[in-house]
Amino acid sequence: MSVHFEPPSIQSLEALLPAFAFERLIAHGGMGAVYKARQRSLDRDVAIKILPKELGEDPQFRASFEAEAKAMAKLSHPNLIGVFDYGRVDELLYIVMEFVPGKSLHDTAHRRKVEPRQAVKLILAACRGLAHAHENGIIHRDIKPANILLDAKARPKIGDFGLASTTGPEGSELNMGTPGYTAPELLDGSGKPGRQSDIYSIGVMLRELLTGIPADDPGGGHGIVSDPELLKVCDRATHTIPEKRHADARMLIEELEAWMAPAVAEKGSEQKEEAKAHEAPAETSDPKVGANWALYRNLAIIAFLLIAIYLAWTVAQRKQQRLVGQQAPETKEVAPPKQAAPEIPTVPEPSPPVPEPSEPIAAVPDVPEPTPLAVDTETPAQSLIRLREALAAGDRSEMPIGTLSRGSSLYFHVPTPATWQQASRMARSYGGHLPMPQDDPTLAWLAENIPAHEESERHGSWLGVIRPADRWTLATGESLTLATPPNGDGNRAFIHRSGEFGAADKDDRQAFFIEWQRDGSNPTERRTVLAKVAATLGTEQSFFPPETVAFGDRRLLVVEESLDHSAARELARIGGGELMIPATTAEADWLEQHLNSIKVPQGLWIGGELENGLWQWSSGEAWTFARWTASFPSGDGDRLVIVPGKGWQDRASDDPAAGCIIEWSNDQASGTSEVEVPDITELSEKADKLLASFEQQRRKELIKNSETFIWKLEVWLRRRPNHSEIERWKPAVTRLIQSATKTRVPGKLDPKVAQGYHPDMRKIAADSLAKQNTIDADFMKKATRVRDAYVQHLSTAIDEAQSIGQGTLAAELGKLVDEAGEVGPWVDSFKNSPEE
């Protein structure tokens, strides 16, 4: 439902709600407006949310609003925004809430990495409030940083508990979550809001605070958390399968409290030592110490400020030197002195950024300012994330902190270990690629410029050099021209800080460089690489993208990139392939297992399509089974996607999916089998022929019966004893004969009309009508046998269609069965229906 909402003026609201002195509009959006007001009777500040009239006029929404408002008013917890009152005035629904004079967590920490203990402390507080709500039967539905307010002491309070998230007018769903924070089962419609969907949102927020990577960034929710225990907590809370998440908020609280326990103990010890240090001056008997304490303190502060100013000036100078260095193609810029290791966000293919939500929360920033969170200054990784869209678009005017320069290329080192595929995907999503050195000096230069770091000593840095078969090539398919190939048995190359040029398995974890071309080009751009694949198919130098996997004689590539069906098919054809056809159970089983670790609730396009009510494979192979998700096919789509962990779903061809699966094989040319279900056209034609034959026989018998009826009346009239008798009954006989047609005799005579007929005439009419009824009954018996056989064949066809996943066909056949429910109308639907 789309609602255009103009916030009411303060003057109009004071007239409608005189118990409150409205001060100002805090914020507004399409689903409501929030005002700061003073409750006159209790002399306290409150926040009042006003909903649009369209919602207030809907009885179903009002009932749901009232029920949830009453439930929320019963909640009392320091980490929940309190609800004081609700009501409706002039068709405007309103709710009166606690006013929180602080900023939201989004305003305070967006794109800023929060110190882990403080991040966990914030999430713990939010979890406690959420647990209280869950235990009282309230599900939030839209947990996100913008819905968590921090008071003057930076204590979180959750607000906006889904009051605009119930069913709206015309049954539409309103505000069911925010992209990036919403659980996948809610996005794909396979589940309903519940405790574990709220847990998912909390887990996303924890990861966002720990990495500084926003969830609404296309790859934001996948930042790698450096602390292994917290990483486990995040992964569990954000698992794609609800049953594998924490069962409730209390369980998540226990895990976070267990992680905090050592930190709390350590902090307690530090506090004891600090207390002893503070007690020491009180025990001294030297009066000079106390007298000069203020002087020492001031001198220390001045010294600290001088050092800070010097450091700030030094950082500025180094940044300026880096910018200058980037303008000189042949100069090398060394990264700043040892920096904290940036977190590596594992991101999918670039896609349009999700806009910030405009929906207002219960309260927004107000004075006094809250206690600031302990956040870091921008790290190299955060500067990389900030520049993602520009870098992906080929803009090299500003580069991330720590970028190096050599020749026509720019390099950024990510020391956090990742698999080769993770590293390659991240590099590509930022408009770059893994380095592909073609000479030994460049290889040596890369080794020399790996920053000194603990991870750099333990791991190497991935290169865009692969061994798909028995020879080493670049990731773009060109032959490797280095003097010595990588040393080792793996299929991916790396360079170590020591100078070792080695080989490792693609699933090993290494650090990596991102390389960019100054001119904005990218030799690993998806379509460029696929065009090379098409050019080499069938040759001895055949080449497939590095992420390609083999299944038998097939080559399969999963592309994670938001695109509609037409774009997906075009992408496959650029590479000389087709969208994958899992036409056998073995192929489908392998595909499900291969996709098990991929999180794409929107699904991936595969090569199935609905044509004339039948699901078919675009290759022409026989459709013999299906793996539909429960309640699918929905009937709304004519193309096929696979959702990992869920099954197959139908999708409209112009709706976007999260990507596609490209297949290279010979299956397209081998299969021509049709869907193995009975030919309904042939069945209908056979029924029509039988009915036509029976109808022809009936018509002959009816014509004979009508002719006999007329003949008997004429004979009876001629046999009257005299002329006067003939003249007397001739008009009646004529009327009775005229009431007959070529094939039908008159039905049961009206008693008033029958009085004008001779008893013999009435008997002739009755006998002929009885004969006609016998003929019709015999025809209907034969037609019923045809109908029963027809329905039996349809039922068999329905069973066969359902057994192979042809739900749409089964539904259409079911309609034919329903139409054959009454024999008479069913017979009349055929072209050879009886003529009256």
Secondary structure, 3 states (H helix, E strand, C coil): CCCCCCCCCHHHHHHHCCCEEEEEEEEEECCEEEEEEEECCCCEEEEEEECCHHHHCCHHHHHHHHHHHHHHHCCCCCCECCEEEEEEECCEEEEEEECCCCCEHHHHHCCCCECHHHHHHHHHHHHHHHHHHHHCCCCCCCCCHHHEEECCCCCEEECCCCCCCCECHHHCECCCCCCCCCCHHHHCCCCCCCHHHHHHHHHHHHHHHHHCCCCCCCCHHHECCCCHHHHHHHHHHCCCCHHHCCCCHHHHHHHHHHHHHHHHHHHHHHHHHHHHHHHHHHHCCCHHHHHHHHHHHHHHHHHHHHHHHHHHHHHHHHHHHHHHHHCCCCCCCCCCCCCCCCCCECCCCCCCCCCCCCCCCCCCCCCCCCCCCCECCCCHHHHHHHCHHHHHCCCCCCCCCCCEEECCEEEEEEEEEECHHHHHHHHHHCCCECCCCCCHHHHHHHHHCCCCCHHHHHCCEEEEEECCCCCCEECCCCECCCCCCCECCCCEEEECCCCCEEEECCCCCEEEEEEEECCCCCCCCHHHHHHHHHHHCCCCCCCCCCCCEEECCEEEEEEEEEECHHHHHHHHHHCCCEECCCCCHHHHHHHHHHCCCCCCCCCEEEEEEEECCEEEECCCCCCCCCCECCCCCCCCCCEEEEECCCEEEEECCCCCEEEEEEEECCHHHCCCCCCCCCCHHHHHHHHHHHHHHHHHHHHHHHHHHHHHHHHHHHHHHHCCCCHHHHHHHHHHHHHHHHCCCCCCCCCCCCHHHHCCCCHHHHHHHHHHHHHHHHHHHHHHHHHHHHHHHHHHHHHHHHHHHHHCCCHHHHHHHHHHHHHCCCHHHHHHCCCCCCCC
